[in-house]
Amino acid sequence: MKNVARKTEPIELRRRQRKIIGVTLFILMNAAVIATTAYVDFGGDHGNRPHLADINALYLLGAFGCFVVTLCTETLKYYLMLNHLKSPKPMSIAFKVAALGKYYDNITPFGSGGQPFQFLFLKKQKVPTGTSSALPIAGFISMQAGFILIAIIVFIFGKRLIDNAAVSIAAAIGFVFYIFMPLTLAAFAIFPRFMCRAIEFFARIGHKLRLVKDPKAVGDRALGMLIAFREGLSSILHHRILTLQISVLSIIYNVAMCSIPYFVLKMFGSDLSYASVFCTTIFIYLCVTFVPTPGNSGVAEGSFFTLFSVIGVDHMFWAMLLWRFFCYYSYIITGLIVLWHNAAENRRHPPE
């Protein structure tokens, strides 16, 4: 037993060291981007600093309102799905599912952490496995589909507003990345036999690599979750009214999210049209889709600063910071509050 403990300690130590190094590099990268944009925006000329008289704080309410709309639409979406799948929960639980999903999406690479944590949270709420696995995936697919629909419309009608070939190419590549995951998940549901074979194959590979002790048990468990997920997702998709509701809510979510830059820029006196800002924002999100950093940090800020600076927007440093606060840090803060509240609830009423 002592030898096992001694072998485990160096592994855990290396994991902690890698995590510390990763977090440090992430912070340094963000600091470098913020410092660079500040230097470019100010350029030693203090005249580019906004005066309080030039700031229209009413537009700040518009940006905050968009943030509230995104949380409300996500909350309502999960509330409707929970009730449809015969696992009714109060609106507060649906809000926590939405907030935790956004929180973990924004602190994990490629925004991939939200769905697993939503599944675990729903399981703790004694929601059946099928519903627990179907809801996060259905929520993710609907949100992606809503953005894809908007992006297609922008490509058709708003591309003329983006006079930059490199940005257009990067956005096209990002669009392919954006549709990859929804198509893959759809394939999982449509071709279950193929998925069974794929699960068995990867379980055997994991066993040969000594990553999986019992490939049959792992395969059976994964297959059981897949079947439950497929049944739950099929139930949602076969309910046309529910599908329409969550689709509309996802479109509203994406429109609100991509409207935040307009209110932020107007706050600092921008005269850009809503269509121009909205289309540019869609292209920014497409360009940073394949960036692996949490929340696309670093590249997102740089892209926002560069694209809007080129088309003649002043005070870009402050506008960029406000934009990132509402579309990124606000969700992290909300998620932390939910986690703190859950921890306090567990201390007062320990789970059985």
Backbone torsions as a table, in degrees:
resi	resn	phi	psi	omega
1	MET	NA	-37.9	-179.6
2	LYS	-64.6	-39.2	179.8
3	ASN	-64.3	-39.8	177.7
4	VAL	-62.4	-43.2	180.0
5	ALA	-63.9	-39.2	179.9
6	ARG	-67.0	-35.8	178.1
7	LYS	-70.3	-34.8	-177.8
8	THR	-70.0	-37.1	-176.2
9	GLU	-59.5	-48.7	178.6
10	PRO	-61.3	-35.2	179.2
11	ILE	-63.9	-46.9	178.8
12	GLU	-63.2	-38.6	179.8
13	LEU	-63.5	-44.4	179.4
14	ARG	-63.6	-38.5	178.1
15	ARG	-62.5	-44.5	178.7
16	ARG	-63.3	-40.4	-179.9
17	GLN	-64.0	-44.1	178.4
18	ARG	-62.8	-39.1	179.1
19	LYS	-64.7	-43.7	179.1
20	ILE	-62.6	-43.4	180.0
21	ILE	-63.8	-43.5	179.9
22	GLY	-61.8	-46.1	179.7
23	VAL	-63.5	-41.4	179.8
24	THR	-62.1	-46.7	179.3
25	LEU	-62.8	-39.1	179.1
26	PHE	-62.2	-45.3	179.5
27	ILE	-65.0	-44.0	179.9
28	LEU	-62.6	-39.7	179.3
29	MET	-63.2	-45.8	178.3
30	ASN	-63.5	-40.9	178.6
31	ALA	-62.7	-40.2	179.8
32	ALA	-64.8	-41.9	179.5
33	VAL	-64.6	-44.8	-179.4
34	ILE	-64.3	-42.2	179.5
35	ALA	-64.3	-40.9	-179.7
36	THR	-65.0	-46.8	179.9
37	THR	-64.7	-35.7	177.4
38	ALA	-64.4	-42.5	-179.7
39	TYR	-64.9	-43.0	-179.5
40	VAL	-66.0	-40.9	-176.7
41	ASP	-70.1	-42.6	-178.1
42	PHE	-84.8	-45.0	176.7
43	GLY	55.2	29.2	-179.9
44	GLY	80.5	-2.8	-179.0
45	ASP	-105.1	107.9	-177.2
46	HIS	-69.4	-6.9	-179.1
47	GLY	-70.4	-14.8	-179.0
48	ASN	-85.6	0.0	177.6
49	ARG	-77.9	131.6	-177.1
50	PRO	-70.2	140.0	174.7
51	HIS	-91.5	148.0	-177.9
52	LEU	-56.6	-33.5	-178.8
53	ALA	-67.1	-22.5	-178.2
54	ASP	-88.2	-7.7	-175.3
55	ILE	-96.0	127.9	177.1
56	ASN	-100.8	98.8	-173.8
57	ALA	-68.2	-16.9	179.2
58	LEU	-61.6	-33.5	179.0
59	TYR	-68.7	-22.6	175.8
60	LEU	-63.1	-36.1	176.9
61	LEU	-65.2	-35.3	177.2
62	GLY	-63.7	-43.4	178.4
63	ALA	-64.5	-42.6	178.2
64	PHE	-65.1	-38.6	178.5
65	GLY	-61.4	-38.7	177.2
66	CYS	-63.1	-41.2	177.4
67	PHE	-61.1	-43.6	179.4
68	VAL	-63.6	-40.7	179.7
69	VAL	-61.5	-41.4	-179.9
70	THR	-61.9	-42.5	179.1
71	LEU	-68.6	-39.2	-179.6
72	CYS	-66.1	-42.5	-179.7
73	THR	-65.7	-41.2	178.1
74	GLU	-65.7	-40.4	179.0
75	THR	-62.5	-47.8	-179.3
76	LEU	-63.5	-35.2	179.9
77	LYS	-62.4	-46.9	-180.0
78	TYR	-71.1	-32.9	177.9
79	TYR	-63.3	-44.3	179.6
80	LEU	-64.9	-42.3	-178.7
81	MET	-68.1	-40.3	178.4
82	LEU	-61.1	-41.9	-179.8
83	ASN	-70.5	-37.4	179.9
84	HIS	-66.2	-38.6	-177.7
85	LEU	-87.0	21.9	174.0
86	LYS	57.8	36.7	172.6
87	SER	-129.1	58.7	-173.6
88	PRO	-60.5	132.6	177.5
89	LYS	-135.4	155.3	178.3
90	PRO	-64.8	162.7	-179.4
91	MET	-58.6	-30.2	-179.4
92	SER	-63.1	-36.4	178.3
93	ILE	-69.5	-41.9	177.3
94	ALA	-61.2	-39.0	177.6
95	PHE	-63.2	-41.8	179.9
96	LYS	-65.2	-38.7	176.8
97	VAL	-60.3	-45.2	-179.3
98	ALA	-66.1	-46.4	-176.6
99	ALA	-66.4	-42.6	179.9
100	LEU	-68.0	-36.1	176.9
101	GLY	-61.4	-46.8	178.7
102	LYS	-65.7	-37.7	-179.9
103	TYR	-61.3	-52.7	-176.7
104	TYR	-72.3	-28.2	173.1
105	ASP	-60.6	-37.3	-174.1
106	ASN	-86.3	-6.7	178.8
107	ILE	-115.2	4.1	179.7
108	THR	-119.9	149.4	179.0
109	PRO	-59.7	142.1	179.6
110	PHE	60.6	13.6	-179.1
111	GLY	59.1	40.9	-171.7
112	SER	-102.0	1.3	-172.9
113	GLY	-94.3	-12.7	-173.8
114	GLY	-64.7	-46.4	-173.8
115	GLN	-65.5	-45.9	177.8
116	PRO	-59.0	-39.8	-179.2
117	PHE	-73.1	-33.3	173.9
118	GLN	-62.9	-41.3	178.0
119	PHE	-60.1	-47.0	-179.6
120	LEU	-63.6	-40.4	180.0
121	PHE	-64.7	-43.2	179.6
122	LEU	-65.2	-37.7	177.0
123	LYS	-62.5	-39.4	177.7
124	LYS	-65.3	-25.4	177.2
125	GLN	-85.9	10.0	178.0
126	LYS	63.3	34.2	173.3
127	VAL	-85.7	133.7	-178.2
128	PRO	-53.6	152.8	-175.6
129	THR	-56.4	-43.7	-179.0
130	GLY	-59.1	-45.7	179.1
131	THR	-68.9	-41.8	-178.9
132	SER	-61.2	-35.7	-179.7
133	SER	-84.5	-32.7	-176.5
134	ALA	-74.7	-40.2	-174.4
135	LEU	-59.9	-52.3	-179.6
136	PRO	-60.2	-40.2	-179.2
137	ILE	-69.3	-42.3	177.8
138	ALA	-63.0	-40.3	177.4
139	GLY	-63.3	-41.7	-180.0
140	PHE	-66.1	-48.6	-178.4
141	ILE	-61.8	-42.3	-178.8
142	SER	-65.1	-39.0	179.3
143	MET	-66.7	-42.9	177.7
144	GLN	-63.4	-42.4	-178.9
145	ALA	-63.7	-38.6	177.6
146	GLY	-61.4	-43.7	179.2
147	PHE	-67.9	-40.9	180.0
148	ILE	-60.3	-42.6	178.3
149	LEU	-60.6	-46.0	179.2
150	ILE	-63.7	-41.2	-179.1
151	ALA	-63.1	-39.7	178.1
152	ILE	-61.9	-44.1	178.8
153	ILE	-61.5	-41.4	179.6
154	VAL	-66.3	-40.9	177.9
155	PHE	-60.3	-37.4	-176.6
156	ILE	-78.0	-46.7	-170.9
157	PHE	-106.9	-20.3	-173.6
158	GLY	-114.2	2.6	-176.8
159	LYS	-62.8	-29.3	-179.8
160	ARG	-63.4	-20.0	179.2
161	LEU	-79.1	-11.7	-180.0
162	ILE	-109.8	95.6	-176.1
163	ASP	-93.7	64.4	-179.3
164	ASN	-153.0	110.7	-175.5
165	ALA	-64.4	-41.3	-178.6
166	ALA	-63.1	-41.4	178.9
167	VAL	-65.9	-40.3	179.6
168	SER	-63.0	-41.2	179.6
169	ILE	-66.9	-45.2	179.1
170	ALA	-61.7	-37.9	178.9
171	ALA	-67.0	-38.4	178.1
172	ALA	-64.1	-41.7	177.3
173	ILE	-64.2	-42.9	178.6
174	GLY	-62.3	-34.1	178.8
175	PHE	-63.2	-40.1	177.8
176	VAL	-62.6	-43.5	177.3
177	PHE	-62.3	-37.8	-176.3
178	TYR	-65.4	-38.3	-176.6
179	ILE	-86.6	-10.1	-175.8
180	PHE	-63.0	-49.6	-175.9
181	MET	-66.3	-47.2	177.2
182	PRO	-58.6	-39.5	178.9
183	LEU	-65.9	-38.7	178.7
184	THR	-64.0	-45.5	179.5
185	LEU	-65.1	-36.6	177.5
186	ALA	-65.0	-38.5	178.3
187	ALA	-63.6	-36.4	177.4
188	PHE	-58.8	-41.0	-177.0
189	ALA	-78.3	-31.9	-175.6
190	ILE	-83.0	-34.5	-176.3
191	PHE	-117.3	73.0	-176.6
192	PRO	-64.3	-35.0	-179.2
193	ARG	-64.2	-42.6	177.5
194	PHE	-61.3	-39.7	-179.9
195	MET	-66.4	-37.2	177.8
196	CYS	-59.7	-46.5	179.8
197	ARG	-65.8	-39.3	179.7
198	ALA	-64.7	-41.7	178.7
199	ILE	-62.7	-45.1	179.1
200	GLU	-63.2	-40.7	-179.9
201	PHE	-61.8	-49.6	-178.0
202	PHE	-69.3	-30.2	175.8
203	ALA	-65.2	-40.8	177.9
204	ARG	-66.7	-40.9	177.2
205	ILE	-60.8	-44.0	178.2
206	GLY	-61.6	-35.9	178.6
207	HIS	-67.2	-42.3	179.2
208	LYS	-65.3	-32.5	178.2
209	LEU	-85.3	4.0	179.3
210	ARG	63.8	28.7	176.3
211	LEU	-97.1	-21.0	-178.9
212	VAL	-126.1	123.6	-178.9
213	LYS	-77.9	-45.6	-176.8
214	ASP	-123.8	92.0	-176.2
215	PRO	-61.6	-33.3	-179.9
216	LYS	-66.8	-44.1	179.8
217	ALA	-63.6	-43.4	179.2
218	VAL	-63.7	-43.5	179.7
219	GLY	-63.4	-43.3	179.2
220	ASP	-63.3	-41.6	-179.8
221	ARG	-66.0	-44.7	179.2
222	ALA	-64.7	-39.2	179.8
223	LEU	-66.1	-40.0	177.6
224	GLY	-61.2	-42.4	178.2
225	MET	-66.1	-38.6	179.9
226	LEU	-63.9	-43.9	179.3
227	ILE	-62.9	-43.4	178.9
228	ALA	-63.6	-41.2	178.2
229	PHE	-62.3	-44.9	-177.9
230	ARG	-62.5	-41.4	179.7
231	GLU	-65.2	-43.2	179.2
232	GLY	-65.7	-42.6	-179.7
233	LEU	-67.0	-39.3	178.1
234	SER	-62.9	-38.4	178.5
235	SER	-62.1	-39.3	179.1
236	ILE	-67.9	-47.7	-175.5
237	LEU	-68.1	-29.7	-179.9
238	HIS	-78.5	-11.0	177.0
239	HIS	-95.6	97.2	-170.4
240	ARG	-61.7	-40.9	-178.6
241	ILE	-64.5	-43.8	179.0
242	LEU	-64.0	-43.0	178.5
243	THR	-59.4	-43.1	178.3
244	LEU	-64.3	-42.0	-179.1
245	GLN	-61.8	-49.9	-177.4
246	ILE	-70.3	-28.1	176.8
247	SER	-67.5	-46.0	178.8
248	VAL	-63.1	-43.0	178.9
249	LEU	-62.1	-37.2	179.3
250	SER	-68.9	-36.9	177.0
251	ILE	-66.2	-43.8	177.8
252	ILE	-60.7	-41.8	178.2
253	TYR	-56.1	-50.3	-176.5
254	ASN	-67.9	-36.9	177.0
255	VAL	-64.1	-43.1	179.0
256	ALA	-64.1	-44.6	-179.8
257	MET	-60.2	-43.6	-177.0
258	CYS	-82.0	-2.7	176.3
259	SER	-92.4	-14.7	-178.8
260	ILE	-56.1	-45.7	-180.0
261	PRO	-57.9	-34.4	-179.6
262	TYR	-60.6	-47.5	-178.4
263	PHE	-68.5	-36.0	178.9
264	VAL	-65.7	-45.0	-179.6
265	LEU	-68.5	-39.1	177.4
266	LYS	-64.0	-31.1	178.6
267	MET	-58.4	-33.6	-179.4
268	PHE	-99.3	18.6	171.7
269	GLY	90.9	15.0	179.4
270	SER	-65.9	143.8	176.8
271	ASP	-108.4	15.4	178.8
272	LEU	-68.7	147.5	178.6
273	SER	-75.0	159.4	178.7
274	TYR	-61.6	-41.8	-178.5
275	ALA	-61.5	-41.9	-179.4
276	SER	-63.6	-46.5	-179.2
277	VAL	-66.9	-42.3	-177.8
278	PHE	-62.8	-47.3	-179.4
279	CYS	-64.3	-40.9	178.2
280	THR	-62.8	-39.5	179.0
281	THR	-64.2	-41.1	176.9
282	ILE	-59.2	-43.7	179.9
283	PHE	-65.9	-35.9	177.8
284	ILE	-62.6	-47.4	180.0
285	TYR	-62.7	-37.4	178.2
286	LEU	-67.6	-39.5	-177.8
287	CYS	-65.9	-29.6	-174.7
288	VAL	-102.0	6.0	-176.5
289	THR	-56.8	-41.9	-174.1
290	PHE	-90.1	10.5	176.3
291	VAL	-80.1	125.1	-171.7
292	PRO	-80.7	-6.0	-177.1
293	THR	-71.3	151.3	177.6
294	PRO	-55.7	126.7	-179.9
295	GLY	65.6	18.2	-176.5
296	ASN	55.6	27.0	-175.2
297	SER	-59.1	147.0	-178.8
298	GLY	94.8	-66.1	-179.2
299	VAL	-72.4	-37.1	179.4
300	ALA	-60.5	-48.2	179.4
301	GLU	-61.8	-45.2	-179.0
302	GLY	-63.4	-40.2	179.9
303	SER	-66.2	-44.8	179.1
304	PHE	-59.8	-48.7	-178.2
305	PHE	-61.3	-45.9	-175.2
306	THR	-67.9	-48.7	-175.3
307	LEU	-64.5	-43.9	-177.7
308	PHE	-78.6	-24.7	175.0
309	SER	-68.1	-39.6	-178.8
310	VAL	-61.8	-36.4	-177.6
311	ILE	-91.6	15.1	166.7
312	GLY	87.8	42.7	176.4
313	VAL	-102.6	131.9	178.8
314	ASP	-88.3	163.9	175.7
315	HIS	57.0	41.2	-174.1
316	MET	-66.5	-31.4	-179.1
317	PHE	-59.9	-48.8	-178.3
318	TRP	-69.8	-37.4	178.0
319	ALA	-63.7	-40.9	179.3
320	MET	-63.2	-43.6	-179.7
321	LEU	-62.4	-43.4	179.6
322	LEU	-65.7	-41.1	178.4
323	TRP	-59.3	-48.0	-179.2
324	ARG	-66.1	-31.6	178.2
325	PHE	-63.3	-47.1	-175.6
326	PHE	-75.3	-33.8	-174.7
327	CYS	-98.2	-3.1	-176.9
328	TYR	-137.0	-64.9	-173.6
329	TYR	-68.4	-29.5	179.3
330	SER	-62.2	-37.4	178.7
331	TYR	-70.0	-35.4	177.3
332	ILE	-66.1	-43.4	178.7
333	ILE	-63.4	-44.2	178.8
334	THR	-61.5	-43.3	179.0
335	GLY	-63.2	-39.4	178.3
336	LEU	-64.7	-38.8	177.7
337	ILE	-63.4	-42.3	178.9
338	VAL	-64.1	-42.9	179.0
339	LEU	-63.2	-41.1	178.1
340	TRP	-63.9	-42.2	-179.7
341	HIS	-65.0	-41.7	178.6
342	ASN	-63.2	-41.0	179.4
343	ALA	-64.2	-41.0	178.3
344	ALA	-65.3	-40.0	177.6
345	GLU	-63.7	-39.9	179.6
346	ASN	-66.6	-32.6	177.7
347	ARG	-70.8	-38.8	179.9
348	ARG	-74.5	-38.3	-178.8
349	HIS	-131.0	83.0	-178.5
350	PRO	-56.5	136.1	179.6
351	PRO	-65.0	145.7	-177.3
352	GLU	-75.3	NA	NA
